[in-house]
Amino acid sequence: MSTYKIALTTLVIGFITACSSSKTNEWFVSHTGNMPSEERISQIAKGDSQEKVLGVLGSPSSVVSLDKNTWIYMSSSIKKVAFLAPKEVDRDVLTIRFNDQGKVIEISRLDEDCGENVSVSQDETEAPGEQQGFFRKYFGGVGQYNPLSGLGNRSDL
């Protein structure tokens, strides 16, 4: 075996082992979100006020727009390597629901196993209004731009 083949084999093995180590894999994982620690979450119980929850857990990651009484704390870890598609490796979601008096009525936890894949619909919704033809769409504004229109009757022109 030639020296060239030995060097190439060593180089390939080195790359393979470097990419497979757990330390190297951590370099490709990004963490996002605001998930409080288990210790702080355990301090919250049904009947607690929104002020207490805010003081113990901090600001939520999101408040449900259609139901201001539902707060969401979430975090996720996403692994992205080079040109490969990103892959979610961990997800944690804490939802806290309040009643109209601002007291906790439900605390629930979700993880990545509770998620569902949602397919994107290819249907199109037609926008109301006039359908422009080719010439109106591309040449409709020709002649309407007058850079001197705002000057009026100035004597210094």
C-alpha positions in Angstrom: 0.0 0.0 0.0 1.4 3.4 -0.9 2.0 6.2 1.5 -0.7 8.3 -0.4 -3.4 5.6 0.3 -2.4 5.3 4.0 -2.6 9.1 4.4 -5.9 9.3 2.7 -7.3 6.4 4.7 -6.1 8.0 8.0 -7.6 11.3 7.0 -11.0 9.7 6.1 -11.1 7.8 9.4 -10.2 11.0 11.3 -13.1 12.9 9.7 -15.5 10.1 10.4 -14.6 9.8 14.1 -14.5 13.5 14.5 -18.1 13.9 13.2 -19.4 11.0 15.3 -18.2 12.2 18.7 -20.8 13.6 21.0 -18.8 16.7 21.7 -18.7 17.6 18.0 -22.4 16.9 17.6 -23.1 19.5 20.4 -21.6 22.2 18.1 -24.4 21.8 15.6 -27.3 22.1 18.1 -28.9 25.4 18.8 -31.2 26.0 21.7 -34.0 28.4 21.7 -36.9 29.4 24.0 -37.5 30.3 27.6 -38.1 27.2 29.7 -37.9 27.7 33.5 -36.1 25.2 35.6 -38.0 22.2 37.2 -37.5 23.8 40.6 -39.3 27.0 39.6 -42.1 25.1 37.8 -42.7 23.0 40.9 -43.4 26.3 42.9 -46.5 26.9 40.8 -49.9 25.3 41.7 -53.5 25.7 40.8 -55.0 28.8 42.3 -51.8 30.9 42.1 -52.2 34.4 40.6 -50.7 35.6 37.4 -48.4 37.9 39.3 -47.0 35.0 41.2 -46.4 33.0 38.0 -44.8 36.0 36.4 -42.5 36.5 39.5 -41.5 32.8 39.7 -41.3 31.8 36.0 -40.6 35.1 34.3 -42.2 36.3 31.1 -43.8 33.6 28.9 -42.4 32.8 25.5 -45.9 33.5 24.1 -49.4 34.4 25.1 -52.2 32.8 23.0 -53.6 35.7 20.9 -57.2 34.4 20.9 -57.1 33.5 24.6 -55.0 35.9 26.7 -55.5 33.6 29.7 -53.1 30.9 28.3 -49.4 31.4 28.7 -46.8 29.3 27.0 -43.2 28.6 28.0 -41.3 26.7 25.4 -37.8 25.6 24.4 -36.4 23.5 21.6 -33.1 22.2 20.4 -32.5 22.0 16.7 -29.6 20.2 15.0 -28.3 21.6 11.7 -25.3 20.2 9.9 -24.1 21.9 6.7 -26.6 21.6 3.9 -28.8 18.9 5.6 -32.3 19.8 6.7 -32.6 21.0 10.3 -33.8 18.3 12.7 -35.6 19.0 16.0 -33.9 16.9 18.7 -35.8 18.1 21.8 -38.9 20.2 22.5 -40.5 21.1 25.8 -43.7 23.1 26.1 -45.3 24.3 29.4 -48.8 25.8 29.2 -50.5 27.6 32.1 -54.2 28.5 31.8 -55.8 31.1 34.0 -59.5 31.8 34.7 -61.1 35.2 34.3 -59.9 36.2 37.8 -56.3 35.5 36.9 -55.9 32.3 38.9 -54.1 29.2 37.6 -56.6 26.5 36.6 -54.4 24.2 34.5 -50.7 23.4 34.2 -49.7 21.0 31.4 -46.5 19.8 29.7 -45.9 18.7 26.2 -42.8 17.3 24.4 -41.8 16.4 20.9 -43.8 13.2 20.9 -47.1 15.2 21.3 -46.5 17.2 18.1 -48.1 16.5 14.7 -46.9 17.1 11.2 -49.0 19.6 9.4 -49.1 19.5 5.6 -49.2 22.8 3.7 -52.2 23.2 1.5 -51.6 23.9 -2.2 -55.0 25.5 -2.6 -55.2 29.1 -3.6 -57.6 31.8 -2.5 -58.5 34.3 -5.1 -58.2 37.9 -4.0 -61.2 40.0 -4.7 -60.8 43.0 -7.1 -60.1 43.7 -10.7 -57.9 41.3 -12.6 -55.3 43.4 -14.4 -54.4 42.6 -17.9 -50.8 42.4 -19.1 -50.5 46.0 -20.4 -52.2 47.6 -17.4 -50.1 45.5 -15.0 -46.7 46.4 -16.6 -47.4 49.7 -18.3 -50.2 51.2 -16.3 -48.0 53.7 -14.5 -46.2 55.0 -17.6 -46.6 58.7 -17.8 -48.0 59.2 -14.4 -44.7 60.1 -12.7 -43.9 63.8 -12.8 -40.9 64.8 -10.6 -41.7 68.5 -10.9 -45.4 68.2 -10.0 -44.9 69.4 -6.4 -43.1 72.5 -7.3 -46.1 74.5 -8.5 -45.5 77.9 -10.2 -42.1 78.8 -8.9 -40.5 81.8 -10.5 -36.9 80.4 -10.2 -37.4 77.6 -12.6 
